[in-house]
Amino acid sequence: MRTTNDKKDYNLRIRLNDRMYEHLSKMSGQHGTSFSGYIRELIDKDISEKAKKFSEKN
């Protein structure tokens, strides 16, 4: 059960190898966020960068 008021409507399950898991664990700790929060930040950053590139093209 989520303990936050920031409800997410979708769940995502992914498989990670040991190297990916260790890297994400390390980076989320360095950023002071949860594992899933760090992954959400990465996805959001990627979407923002792609939107910026798209708007520069048009």
PDBQT receptor file of N, H, CA, C and O in Angstrom, charges set to zero:
ATOM      1  N   MET A   1       0.846  -1.187   0.000  1.00  0.00    +0.000 N 
ATOM      2  CA  MET A   1       0.000   0.000   0.000  1.00  0.00    +0.000 C 
ATOM      3  C   MET A   1       0.884   1.240   0.000  1.00  0.00    +0.000 C 
ATOM      4  O   MET A   1       1.842   1.328   0.767  1.00  0.00    +0.000 OA
ATOM      5  N   ARG A   2       0.561   2.184  -0.851  1.00  0.00    +0.000 N 
ATOM      6  H   ARG A   2      -0.218   2.113  -1.474  1.00  0.00    +0.000 HD
ATOM      7  CA  ARG A   2       1.324   3.444  -0.920  1.00  0.00    +0.000 C 
ATOM      8  C   ARG A   2       1.064   4.266   0.329  1.00  0.00    +0.000 C 
ATOM      9  O   ARG A   2      -0.060   4.323   0.829  1.00  0.00    +0.000 OA
ATOM     10  N   THR A   3       2.102   4.893   0.821  1.00  0.00    +0.000 N 
ATOM     11  H   THR A   3       3.015   4.846   0.415  1.00  0.00    +0.000 HD
ATOM     12  CA  THR A   3       1.980   5.725   2.018  1.00  0.00    +0.000 C 
ATOM     13  C   THR A   3       2.044   7.206   1.675  1.00  0.00    +0.000 C 
ATOM     14  O   THR A   3       2.376   8.024   2.533  1.00  0.00    +0.000 OA
ATOM     15  N   THR A   4       1.732   7.557   0.445  1.00  0.00    +0.000 N 
ATOM     16  H   THR A   4       1.462   6.893  -0.251  1.00  0.00    +0.000 HD
ATOM     17  CA  THR A   4       1.832   8.942   0.000  1.00  0.00    +0.000 C 
ATOM     18  C   THR A   4       0.480   9.448  -0.478  1.00  0.00    +0.000 C 
ATOM     19  O   THR A   4      -0.393   8.661  -0.845  1.00  0.00    +0.000 OA
ATOM     20  N   ASN A   5       0.317  10.734  -0.472  1.00  0.00    +0.000 N 
ATOM     21  H   ASN A   5       1.026  11.373  -0.174  1.00  0.00    +0.000 HD
ATOM     22  CA  ASN A   5      -0.895  11.336  -1.024  1.00  0.00    +0.000 C 
ATOM     23  C   ASN A   5      -0.767  11.567  -2.520  1.00  0.00    +0.000 C 
ATOM     24  O   ASN A   5      -1.749  11.902  -3.182  1.00  0.00    +0.000 OA
ATOM     25  N   ASP A   6       0.437  11.391  -3.061  1.00  0.00    +0.000 N 
ATOM     26  H   ASP A   6       1.235  11.118  -2.523  1.00  0.00    +0.000 HD
ATOM     27  CA  ASP A   6       0.698  11.577  -4.487  1.00  0.00    +0.000 C 
ATOM     28  C   ASP A   6       0.443  10.259  -5.209  1.00  0.00    +0.000 C 
ATOM     29  O   ASP A   6       1.384   9.576  -5.615  1.00  0.00    +0.000 OA
ATOM     30  N   LYS A   7      -0.822   9.905  -5.368  1.00  0.00    +0.000 N 
ATOM     31  H   LYS A   7      -1.586  10.460  -5.038  1.00  0.00    +0.000 HD
ATOM     32  CA  LYS A   7      -1.193   8.611  -5.938  1.00  0.00    +0.000 C 
ATOM     33  C   LYS A   7      -0.774   8.503  -7.400  1.00  0.00    +0.000 C 
ATOM     34  O   LYS A   7      -0.949   9.438  -8.182  1.00  0.00    +0.000 OA
ATOM     35  N   LYS A   8      -0.230   7.368  -7.750  1.00  0.00    +0.000 N 
ATOM     36  H   LYS A   8      -0.088   6.609  -7.115  1.00  0.00    +0.000 HD
ATOM     37  CA  LYS A   8       0.132   7.062  -9.128  1.00  0.00    +0.000 C 
ATOM     38  C   LYS A   8      -0.925   6.120  -9.693  1.00  0.00    +0.000 C 
ATOM     39  O   LYS A   8      -1.351   5.177  -9.027  1.00  0.00    +0.000 OA
ATOM     40  N   ASP A   9      -1.341   6.385 -10.919  1.00  0.00    +0.000 N 
ATOM     41  H   ASP A   9      -0.995   7.151 -11.460  1.00  0.00    +0.000 HD
ATOM     42  CA  ASP A   9      -2.400   5.591 -11.532  1.00  0.00    +0.000 C 
ATOM     43  C   ASP A   9      -1.900   4.312 -12.202  1.00  0.00    +0.000 C 
ATOM     44  O   ASP A   9      -2.688   3.402 -12.460  1.00  0.00    +0.000 OA
ATOM     45  N   TYR A  10      -0.613   4.236 -12.483  1.00  0.00    +0.000 N 
ATOM     46  H   TYR A  10       0.027   4.975 -12.274  1.00  0.00    +0.000 HD
ATOM     47  CA  TYR A  10      -0.093   3.091 -13.220  1.00  0.00    +0.000 C 
ATOM     48  C   TYR A  10       1.093   2.485 -12.488  1.00  0.00    +0.000 C 
ATOM     49  O   TYR A  10       1.876   3.189 -11.850  1.00  0.00    +0.000 OA
ATOM     50  N   ASN A  11       1.211   1.176 -12.591  1.00  0.00    +0.000 N 
ATOM     51  H   ASN A  11       0.575   0.604 -13.109  1.00  0.00    +0.000 HD
ATOM     52  CA  ASN A  11       2.356   0.453 -12.040  1.00  0.00    +0.000 C 
ATOM     53  C   ASN A  11       3.194  -0.064 -13.191  1.00  0.00    +0.000 C 
ATOM     54  O   ASN A  11       2.672  -0.369 -14.263  1.00  0.00    +0.000 OA
ATOM     55  N   LEU A  12       4.481  -0.161 -12.969  1.00  0.00    +0.000 N 
ATOM     56  H   LEU A  12       4.905   0.086 -12.098  1.00  0.00    +0.000 HD
ATOM     57  CA  LEU A  12       5.395  -0.661 -13.983  1.00  0.00    +0.000 C 
ATOM     58  C   LEU A  12       6.318  -1.673 -13.328  1.00  0.00    +0.000 C 
ATOM     59  O   LEU A  12       6.924  -1.401 -12.292  1.00  0.00    +0.000 OA
ATOM     60  N   ARG A  13       6.415  -2.826 -13.935  1.00  0.00    +0.000 N 
ATOM     61  H   ARG A  13       5.922  -3.047 -14.776  1.00  0.00    +0.000 HD
ATOM     62  CA  ARG A  13       7.339  -3.845 -13.434  1.00  0.00    +0.000 C 
ATOM     63  C   ARG A  13       8.416  -4.031 -14.484  1.00  0.00    +0.000 C 
ATOM     64  O   ARG A  13       8.120  -4.225 -15.663  1.00  0.00    +0.000 OA
ATOM     65  N   ILE A  14       9.660  -3.972 -14.055  1.00  0.00    +0.000 N 
ATOM     66  H   ILE A  14       9.901  -3.814 -13.098  1.00  0.00    +0.000 HD
ATOM     67  CA  ILE A  14      10.775  -4.166 -14.979  1.00  0.00    +0.000 C 
ATOM     68  C   ILE A  14      11.763  -5.144 -14.368  1.00  0.00    +0.000 C 
ATOM     69  O   ILE A  14      11.843  -5.294 -13.149  1.00  0.00    +0.000 OA
ATOM     70  N   ARG A  15      12.505  -5.798 -15.226  1.00  0.00    +0.000 N 
ATOM     71  H   ARG A  15      12.440  -5.677 -16.217  1.00  0.00    +0.000 HD
ATOM     72  CA  ARG A  15      13.564  -6.700 -14.779  1.00  0.00    +0.000 C 
ATOM     73  C   ARG A  15      14.886  -5.972 -14.914  1.00  0.00    +0.000 C 
ATOM     74  O   ARG A  15      15.164  -5.347 -15.937  1.00  0.00    +0.000 OA
ATOM     75  N   LEU A  16      15.693  -6.058 -13.881  1.00  0.00    +0.000 N 
ATOM     76  H   LEU A  16      15.467  -6.566 -13.050  1.00  0.00    +0.000 HD
ATOM     77  CA  LEU A  16      17.010  -5.435 -13.879  1.00  0.00    +0.000 C 
ATOM     78  C   LEU A  16      18.068  -6.497 -13.642  1.00  0.00    +0.000 C 
ATOM     79  O   LEU A  16      17.862  -7.432 -12.868  1.00  0.00    +0.000 OA
ATOM     80  N   ASN A  17      19.199  -6.347 -14.311  1.00  0.00    +0.000 N 
ATOM     81  H   ASN A  17      19.367  -5.588 -14.940  1.00  0.00    +0.000 HD
ATOM     82  CA  ASN A  17      20.312  -7.230 -13.963  1.00  0.00    +0.000 C 
ATOM     83  C   ASN A  17      21.025  -6.625 -12.757  1.00  0.00    +0.000 C 
ATOM     84  O   ASN A  17      20.703  -5.514 -12.335  1.00  0.00    +0.000 OA
ATOM     85  N   ASP A  18      21.979  -7.343 -12.213  1.00  0.00    +0.000 N 
ATOM     86  H   ASP A  18      22.241  -8.245 -12.556  1.00  0.00    +0.000 HD
ATOM     87  CA  ASP A  18      22.674  -6.886 -11.001  1.00  0.00    +0.000 C 
ATOM     88  C   ASP A  18      23.331  -5.527 -11.194  1.00  0.00    +0.000 C 
ATOM     89  O   ASP A  18      23.272  -4.670 -10.312  1.00  0.00    +0.000 OA
ATOM     90  N   ARG A  19      23.958  -5.333 -12.351  1.00  0.00    +0.000 N 
ATOM     91  H   ARG A  19      24.006  -6.029 -13.068  1.00  0.00    +0.000 HD
ATOM     92  CA  ARG A  19      24.653  -4.077 -12.632  1.00  0.00    +0.000 C 
ATOM     93  C   ARG A  19      23.687  -2.906 -12.634  1.00  0.00    +0.000 C 
ATOM     94  O   ARG A  19      23.983  -1.862 -12.054  1.00  0.00    +0.000 OA
ATOM     95  N   MET A  20      22.538  -3.062 -13.276  1.00  0.00    +0.000 N 
ATOM     96  H   MET A  20      22.298  -3.910 -13.748  1.00  0.00    +0.000 HD
ATOM     97  CA  MET A  20      21.527  -1.999 -13.312  1.00  0.00    +0.000 C 
ATOM     98  C   MET A  20      20.998  -1.699 -11.916  1.00  0.00    +0.000 C 
ATOM     99  O   MET A  20      20.863  -0.539 -11.528  1.00  0.00    +0.000 OA
ATOM    100  N   TYR A  21      20.703  -2.752 -11.169  1.00  0.00    +0.000 N 
ATOM    101  H   TYR A  21      20.813  -3.695 -11.484  1.00  0.00    +0.000 HD
ATOM    102  CA  TYR A  21      20.162  -2.580  -9.821  1.00  0.00    +0.000 C 
ATOM    103  C   TYR A  21      21.141  -1.833  -8.919  1.00  0.00    +0.000 C 
ATOM    104  O   TYR A  21      20.757  -0.905  -8.206  1.00  0.00    +0.000 OA
ATOM    105  N   GLU A  22      22.401  -2.243  -8.957  1.00  0.00    +0.000 N 
ATOM    106  H   GLU A  22      22.713  -2.996  -9.536  1.00  0.00    +0.000 HD
ATOM    107  CA  GLU A  22      23.416  -1.591  -8.126  1.00  0.00    +0.000 C 
ATOM    108  C   GLU A  22      23.573  -0.122  -8.506  1.00  0.00    +0.000 C 
ATOM    109  O   GLU A  22      23.680   0.737  -7.630  1.00  0.00    +0.000 OA
ATOM    110  N   HIS A  23      23.587   0.168  -9.793  1.00  0.00    +0.000 N 
ATOM    111  H   HIS A  23      23.500  -0.529 -10.504  1.00  0.00    +0.000 HD
ATOM    112  CA  HIS A  23      23.731   1.555 -10.250  1.00  0.00    +0.000 C 
ATOM    113  C   HIS A  23      22.542   2.407  -9.800  1.00  0.00    +0.000 C 
ATOM    114  O   HIS A  23      22.726   3.502  -9.269  1.00  0.00    +0.000 OA
ATOM    115  N   LEU A  24      21.341   1.909 -10.011  1.00  0.00    +0.000 N 
ATOM    116  H   LEU A  24      21.191   1.019 -10.443  1.00  0.00    +0.000 HD
ATOM    117  CA  LEU A  24      20.151   2.671  -9.623  1.00  0.00    +0.000 C 
ATOM    118  C   LEU A  24      20.068   2.849  -8.109  1.00  0.00    +0.000 C 
ATOM    119  O   LEU A  24      19.654   3.904  -7.630  1.00  0.00    +0.000 OA
ATOM    120  N   SER A  25      20.457   1.831  -7.363  1.00  0.00    +0.000 N 
ATOM    121  H   SER A  25      20.794   0.974  -7.753  1.00  0.00    +0.000 HD
ATOM    122  CA  SER A  25      20.466   1.947  -5.902  1.00  0.00    +0.000 C 
ATOM    123  C   SER A  25      21.448   3.022  -5.455  1.00  0.00    +0.000 C 
ATOM    124  O   SER A  25      21.133   3.848  -4.599  1.00  0.00    +0.000 OA
ATOM    125  N   LYS A  26      22.632   3.002  -6.038  1.00  0.00    +0.000 N 
ATOM    126  H   LYS A  26      22.888   2.330  -6.733  1.00  0.00    +0.000 HD
ATOM    127  CA  LYS A  26      23.664   3.983  -5.694  1.00  0.00    +0.000 C 
ATOM    128  C   LYS A  26      23.204   5.398  -6.041  1.00  0.00    +0.000 C 
ATOM    129  O   LYS A  26      23.317   6.310  -5.221  1.00  0.00    +0.000 OA
ATOM    130  N   MET A  27      22.687   5.578  -7.252  1.00  0.00    +0.000 N 
ATOM    131  H   MET A  27      22.595   4.837  -7.918  1.00  0.00    +0.000 HD
ATOM    132  CA  MET A  27      22.297   6.912  -7.704  1.00  0.00    +0.000 C 
ATOM    133  C   MET A  27      21.087   7.440  -6.937  1.00  0.00    +0.000 C 
ATOM    134  O   MET A  27      21.036   8.628  -6.620  1.00  0.00    +0.000 OA
ATOM    135  N   SER A  28      20.131   6.595  -6.638  1.00  0.00    +0.000 N 
ATOM    136  H   SER A  28      20.173   5.630  -6.896  1.00  0.00    +0.000 HD
ATOM    137  CA  SER A  28      18.966   7.065  -5.881  1.00  0.00    +0.000 C 
ATOM    138  C   SER A  28      19.393   7.504  -4.486  1.00  0.00    +0.000 C 
ATOM    139  O   SER A  28      18.860   8.474  -3.947  1.00  0.00    +0.000 OA
ATOM    140  N   GLY A  29      20.352   6.793  -3.901  1.00  0.00    +0.000 N 
ATOM    141  H   GLY A  29      20.785   6.005  -4.338  1.00  0.00    +0.000 HD
ATOM    142  CA  GLY A  29      20.880   7.186  -2.596  1.00  0.00    +0.000 C 
ATOM    143  C   GLY A  29      21.603   8.521  -2.647  1.00  0.00    +0.000 C 
ATOM    144  O   GLY A  29      21.458   9.351  -1.750  1.00  0.00    +0.000 OA
ATOM    145  N   GLN A  30      22.385   8.723  -3.706  1.00  0.00    +0.000 N 
ATOM    146  H   GLN A  30      22.503   8.049  -4.435  1.00  0.00    +0.000 HD
ATOM    147  CA  GLN A  30      23.108   9.987  -3.865  1.00  0.00    +0.000 C 
ATOM    148  C   GLN A  30      22.158  11.159  -4.077  1.00  0.00    +0.000 C 
ATOM    149  O   GLN A  30      22.452  12.283  -3.671  1.00  0.00    +0.000 OA
ATOM    150  N   HIS A  31      21.020  10.897  -4.713  1.00  0.00    +0.000 N 
ATOM    151  H   HIS A  31      20.781   9.983  -5.043  1.00  0.00    +0.000 HD
ATOM    152  CA  HIS A  31      20.040  11.953  -4.972  1.00  0.00    +0.000 C 
ATOM    153  C   HIS A  31      19.069  12.128  -3.810  1.00  0.00    +0.000 C 
ATOM    154  O   HIS A  31      18.239  13.037  -3.817  1.00  0.00    +0.000 OA
ATOM    155  N   GLY A  32      19.177  11.257  -2.817  1.00  0.00    +0.000 N 
ATOM    156  H   GLY A  32      19.852  10.519  -2.811  1.00  0.00    +0.000 HD
ATOM    157  CA  GLY A  32      18.315  11.364  -1.643  1.00  0.00    +0.000 C 
ATOM    158  C   GLY A  32      16.856  11.080  -1.937  1.00  0.00    +0.000 C 
ATOM    159  O   GLY A  32      15.962  11.678  -1.340  1.00  0.00    +0.000 OA
ATOM    160  N   THR A  33      16.626  10.167  -2.858  1.00  0.00    +0.000 N 
ATOM    161  H   THR A  33      17.353   9.681  -3.343  1.00  0.00    +0.000 HD
ATOM    162  CA  THR A  33      15.255   9.818  -3.228  1.00  0.00    +0.000 C 
ATOM    163  C   THR A  33      15.095   8.303  -3.211  1.00  0.00    +0.000 C 
ATOM    164  O   THR A  33      16.076   7.565  -3.121  1.00  0.00    +0.000 OA
ATOM    165  N   SER A  34      13.864   7.858  -3.297  1.00  0.00    +0.000 N 
ATOM    166  H   SER A  34      13.067   8.458  -3.370  1.00  0.00    +0.000 HD
ATOM    167  CA  SER A  34      13.613   6.418  -3.334  1.00  0.00    +0.000 C 
ATOM    168  C   SER A  34      14.046   5.860  -4.688  1.00  0.00    +0.000 C 
ATOM    169  O   SER A  34      14.249   6.600  -5.650  1.00  0.00    +0.000 OA
ATOM    170  N   PHE A  35      14.178   4.566  -4.732  1.00  0.00    +0.000 N 
ATOM    171  H   PHE A  35      14.013   3.965  -3.950  1.00  0.00    +0.000 HD
ATOM    172  CA  PHE A  35      14.539   3.869  -5.964  1.00  0.00    +0.000 C 
ATOM    173  C   PHE A  35      13.536   4.209  -7.066  1.00  0.00    +0.000 C 
ATOM    174  O   PHE A  35      13.926   4.616  -8.160  1.00  0.00    +0.000 OA
ATOM    175  N   SER A  36      12.250   4.041  -6.777  1.00  0.00    +0.000 N 
ATOM    176  H   SER A  36      11.933   3.711  -5.888  1.00  0.00    +0.000 HD
ATOM    177  CA  SER A  36      11.225   4.312  -7.795  1.00  0.00    +0.000 C 
ATOM    178  C   SER A  36      11.140   5.800  -8.114  1.00  0.00    +0.000 C 
ATOM    179  O   SER A  36      10.871   6.178  -9.254  1.00  0.00    +0.000 OA
ATOM    180  N   GLY A  37      11.368   6.642  -7.113  1.00  0.00    +0.000 N 
ATOM    181  H   GLY A  37      11.586   6.335  -6.187  1.00  0.00    +0.000 HD
ATOM    182  CA  GLY A  37      11.365   8.085  -7.355  1.00  0.00    +0.000 C 
ATOM    183  C   GLY A  37      12.476   8.487  -8.301  1.00  0.00    +0.000 C 
ATOM    184  O   GLY A  37      12.285   9.348  -9.160  1.00  0.00    +0.000 OA
ATOM    185  N   TYR A  38      13.637   7.870  -8.149  1.00  0.00    +0.000 N 
ATOM    186  H   TYR A  38      13.792   7.170  -7.451  1.00  0.00    +0.000 HD
ATOM    187  CA  TYR A  38      14.757   8.167  -9.037  1.00  0.00    +0.000 C 
ATOM    188  C   TYR A  38      14.442   7.726 -10.467  1.00  0.00    +0.000 C 
ATOM    189  O   TYR A  38      14.750   8.445 -11.417  1.00  0.00    +0.000 OA
ATOM    190  N   ILE A  39      13.836   6.562 -10.626  1.00  0.00    +0.000 N 
ATOM    191  H   ILE A  39      13.585   5.978  -9.854  1.00  0.00    +0.000 HD
ATOM    192  CA  ILE A  39      13.460   6.094 -11.965  1.00  0.00    +0.000 C 
ATOM    193  C   ILE A  39      12.442   7.050 -12.586  1.00  0.00    +0.000 C 
ATOM    194  O   ILE A  39      12.532   7.354 -13.776  1.00  0.00    +0.000 OA
ATOM    195  N   ARG A  40      11.471   7.529 -11.794  1.00  0.00    +0.000 N 
ATOM    196  H   ARG A  40      11.398   7.281 -10.828  1.00  0.00    +0.000 HD
ATOM    197  CA  ARG A  40      10.506   8.507 -12.313  1.00  0.00    +0.000 C 
ATOM    198  C   ARG A  40      11.208   9.785 -12.762  1.00  0.00    +0.000 C 
ATOM    199  O   ARG A  40      10.845  10.368 -13.784  1.00  0.00    +0.000 OA
ATOM    200  N   GLU A  41      12.221  10.228 -11.994  1.00  0.00    +0.000 N 
ATOM    201  H   GLU A  41      12.515   9.755 -11.163  1.00  0.00    +0.000 HD
ATOM    202  CA  GLU A  41      12.986  11.421 -12.379  1.00  0.00    +0.000 C 
ATOM    203  C   GLU A  41      13.708  11.202 -13.705  1.00  0.00    +0.000 C 
ATOM    204  O   GLU A  41      13.732  12.094 -14.552  1.00  0.00    +0.000 OA
ATOM    205  N   LEU A  42      14.297  10.022 -13.891  1.00  0.00    +0.000 N 
ATOM    206  H   LEU A  42      14.278   9.296 -13.203  1.00  0.00    +0.000 HD
ATOM    207  CA  LEU A  42      14.982   9.718 -15.146  1.00  0.00    +0.000 C 
ATOM    208  C   LEU A  42      14.016   9.751 -16.327  1.00  0.00    +0.000 C 
ATOM    209  O   LEU A  42      14.330  10.311 -17.378  1.00  0.00    +0.000 OA
ATOM    210  N   ILE A  43      12.853   9.155 -16.152  1.00  0.00    +0.000 N 
ATOM    211  H   ILE A  43      12.599   8.701 -15.298  1.00  0.00    +0.000 HD
ATOM    212  CA  ILE A  43      11.855   9.134 -17.222  1.00  0.00    +0.000 C 
ATOM    213  C   ILE A  43      11.374  10.547 -17.523  1.00  0.00    +0.000 C 
ATOM    214  O   ILE A  43      11.256  10.926 -18.689  1.00  0.00    +0.000 OA
ATOM    215  N   ASP A  44      11.095  11.329 -16.484  1.00  0.00    +0.000 N 
ATOM    216  H   ASP A  44      11.191  11.022 -15.538  1.00  0.00    +0.000 HD
ATOM    217  CA  ASP A  44      10.635  12.705 -16.672  1.00  0.00    +0.000 C 
ATOM    218  C   ASP A  44      11.686  13.539 -17.399  1.00  0.00    +0.000 C 
ATOM    219  O   ASP A  44      11.353  14.326 -18.285  1.00  0.00    +0.000 OA
ATOM    220  N   LYS A  45      12.951  13.369 -17.026  1.00  0.00    +0.000 N 
ATOM    221  H   LYS A  45      13.222  12.730 -16.306  1.00  0.00    +0.000 HD
ATOM    222  CA  LYS A  45      14.044  14.097 -17.681  1.00  0.00    +0.000 C 
ATOM    223  C   LYS A  45      14.117  13.720 -19.157  1.00  0.00    +0.000 C 
ATOM    224  O   LYS A  45      14.279  14.593 -20.009  1.00  0.00    +0.000 OA
ATOM    225  N   ASP A  46      14.000  12.442 -19.465  1.00  0.00    +0.000 N 
ATOM    226  H   ASP A  46      13.868  11.733 -18.772  1.00  0.00    +0.000 HD
ATOM    227  CA  ASP A  46      14.047  11.976 -20.846  1.00  0.00    +0.000 C 
ATOM    228  C   ASP A  46      12.897  12.561 -21.662  1.00  0.00    +0.000 C 
ATOM    229  O   ASP A  46      13.100  13.008 -22.791  1.00  0.00    +0.000 OA
ATOM    230  N   ILE A  47      11.699  12.560 -21.099  1.00  0.00    +0.000 N 
ATOM    231  H   ILE A  47      11.534  12.198 -20.182  1.00  0.00    +0.000 HD
ATOM    232  CA  ILE A  47      10.535  13.123 -21.794  1.00  0.00    +0.000 C 
ATOM    233  C   ILE A  47      10.743  14.609 -22.055  1.00  0.00    +0.000 C 
ATOM    234  O   ILE A  47      10.457  15.092 -23.150  1.00  0.00    +0.000 OA
ATOM    235  N   SER A  48      11.240  15.337 -21.059  1.00  0.00    +0.000 N 
ATOM    236  H   SER A  48      11.472  14.945 -20.169  1.00  0.00    +0.000 HD
ATOM    237  CA  SER A  48      11.468  16.778 -21.202  1.00  0.00    +0.000 C 
ATOM    238  C   SER A  48      12.495  17.073 -22.287  1.00  0.00    +0.000 C 
ATOM    239  O   SER A  48      12.310  17.994 -23.083  1.00  0.00    +0.000 OA
ATOM    240  N   GLU A  49      13.579  16.297 -22.323  1.00  0.00    +0.000 N 
ATOM    241  H   GLU A  49      13.729  15.549 -21.676  1.00  0.00    +0.000 HD
ATOM    242  CA  GLU A  49      14.614  16.500 -23.333  1.00  0.00    +0.000 C 
ATOM    243  C   GLU A  49      14.083  16.222 -24.730  1.00  0.00    +0.000 C 
ATOM    244  O   GLU A  49      14.397  16.954 -25.669  1.00  0.00    +0.000 OA
ATOM    245  N   LYS A  50      13.288  15.181 -24.876  1.00  0.00    +0.000 N 
ATOM    246  H   LYS A  50      13.033  14.586 -24.114  1.00  0.00    +0.000 HD
ATOM    247  CA  LYS A  50      12.725  14.858 -26.187  1.00  0.00    +0.000 C 
ATOM    248  C   LYS A  50      11.719  15.920 -26.631  1.00  0.00    +0.000 C 
ATOM    249  O   LYS A  50      11.671  16.270 -27.810  1.00  0.00    +0.000 OA
ATOM    250  N   ALA A  51      10.923  16.431 -25.707  1.00  0.00    +0.000 N 
ATOM    251  H   ALA A  51      10.962  16.147 -24.749  1.00  0.00    +0.000 HD
ATOM    252  CA  ALA A  51       9.960  17.483 -26.036  1.00  0.00    +0.000 C 
ATOM    253  C   ALA A  51      10.694  18.749 -26.467  1.00  0.00    +0.000 C 
ATOM    254  O   ALA A  51      10.264  19.433 -27.395  1.00  0.00    +0.000 OA
ATOM    255  N   LYS A  52      11.791  19.057 -25.802  1.00  0.00    +0.000 N 
ATOM    256  H   LYS A  52      12.140  18.500 -25.048  1.00  0.00    +0.000 HD
ATOM    257  CA  LYS A  52      12.577  20.243 -26.153  1.00  0.00    +0.000 C 
ATOM    258  C   LYS A  52      13.158  20.094 -27.555  1.00  0.00    +0.000 C 
ATOM    259  O   LYS A  52      13.092  21.030 -28.352  1.00  0.00    +0.000 OA
ATOM    260  N   LYS A  53      13.727  18.930 -27.866  1.00  0.00    +0.000 N 
ATOM    261  H   LYS A  53      13.781  18.170 -27.218  1.00  0.00    +0.000 HD
ATOM    262  CA  LYS A  53      14.286  18.687 -29.197  1.00  0.00    +0.000 C 
ATOM    263  C   LYS A  53      13.198  18.774 -30.259  1.00  0.00    +0.000 C 
ATOM    264  O   LYS A  53      13.424  19.319 -31.339  1.00  0.00    +0.000 OA
ATOM    265  N   PHE A  54      12.027  18.241 -29.957  1.00  0.00    +0.000 N 
ATOM    266  H   PHE A  54      11.844  17.798 -29.080  1.00  0.00    +0.000 HD
ATOM    267  CA  PHE A  54      10.916  18.276 -30.903  1.00  0.00    +0.000 C 
ATOM    268  C   PHE A  54      10.495  19.714 -31.178  1.00  0.00    +0.000 C 
ATOM    269  O   PHE A  54      10.265  20.080 -32.331  1.00  0.00    +0.000 OA
ATOM    270  N   SER A  55      10.391  20.532 -30.137  1.00  0.00    +0.000 N 
ATOM    271  H   SER A  55      10.578  20.235 -29.201  1.00  0.00    +0.000 HD
ATOM    272  CA  SER A  55       9.956  21.919 -30.318  1.00  0.00    +0.000 C 
ATOM    273  C   SER A  55      11.020  22.739 -31.049  1.00  0.00    +0.000 C 
ATOM    274  O   SER A  55      10.679  23.693 -31.748  1.00  0.00    +0.000 OA
ATOM    275  N   GLU A  56      12.295  22.390 -30.902  1.00  0.00    +0.000 N 
ATOM    276  H   GLU A  56      12.571  21.615 -30.334  1.00  0.00    +0.000 HD
ATOM    277  CA  GLU A  56      13.355  23.093 -31.622  1.00  0.00    +0.000 C 
ATOM    278  C   GLU A  56      13.315  22.773 -33.106  1.00  0.00    +0.000 C 
ATOM    279  O   GLU A  56      13.681  23.610 -33.931  1.00  0.00    +0.000 OA
ATOM    280  N   LYS A  57      12.874  21.567 -33.454  1.00  0.00    +0.000 N 
ATOM    281  H   LYS A  57      12.577  20.888 -32.783  1.00  0.00    +0.000 HD
ATOM    282  CA  LYS A  57      12.766  21.171 -34.859  1.00  0.00    +0.000 C 
ATOM    283  C   LYS A  57      11.649  21.928 -35.566  1.00  0.00    +0.000 C 
ATOM    284  O   LYS A  57      11.774  22.279 -36.740  1.00  0.00    +0.000 OA
ATOM    285  N   ASN A  58      10.566  22.177 -34.853  1.00  0.00    +0.000 N 
ATOM    286  H   ASN A  58      10.464  21.892 -33.900  1.00  0.00    +0.000 HD
ATOM    287  CA  ASN A  58       9.371  22.761 -35.485  1.00  0.00    +0.000 C 
ATOM    288  C   ASN A  58       9.280  24.219 -35.265  1.00  0.00    +0.000 C 
ATOM    289  O   ASN A  58       8.336  24.855 -35.732  1.00  0.00    +0.000 OA
TER     290      ASN A  58
